[in-house]
């Protein structure tokens, strides 16, 4: 999929408490957090939108008070990975 360019009217952000030099990065982070929060993108997709790594995004989730999406399937996969790792030691 190609990159998407979005235009936001400047006056809509004129009163935002975001330094202009950080505007692009902050908007990407906020978009990533909200799309992840409502389940529209995966954690990996949100990381790509935010422009950072997994650990940094997990930190952002914590700061925003957003719980990570971690279901039964994720838990079972983690258990299998742990067993495989322990068997290889």
PyMOL commands that set and color helices and strands:
alter all, ss='L'
color gray80, all
select helices_A, chain A and resi 10-12+20-37+43-50+54-64+72-87
alter helices_A, ss='H'
color red, helices_A
deselect
rebuild
show_as cartoon
